[in-house]
Amino acid sequence: MATEQAYADYIIEQLEAAGPVRARKMVGEYAVYLGGKVVGLICNNQLFVKVTSGGQKFIGNVELAAPYSGAKPAFLIDERLEDGAWLSELITLTAHELPEPKPKKRKC
């Protein structure tokens, strides 16, 4: 089941306080970016946030789940989606710990 556009829009709206957040559609699902870093995925109308130690400390006890078959487990955020400030803080902490994306190779 593909994620509905309205659900992805809602999640991005909840993350406004984190900064320049956007969702990019990929094969019916969405990658969530803060700046240039992928911080999570929206799959099957569920939010998955990349695992980081800071995120784990911030969240506490949270369910880990794979967003799709073969994917690395991520934090499944099903509660507190309506708490935009909390969600934005989690995304900010996650982005802070993730490495900068590798530069894309230029085509010759």
LINPE-V358207 format. One line per field, one symbol per residue. phi: phi as a letter, one per 40 degrees, with the letter a starting at -180 (. if undefined). A space follows every 50 residues. Layout:
phi: ???
This chain:
phi: .cccdccccccccccdcchccabbcafgbbcbbbgbbcbabbbffbcbbd cbcccccccgcacbaccadgcccbccbbbgcccdcccccccccccccccc cccccccc
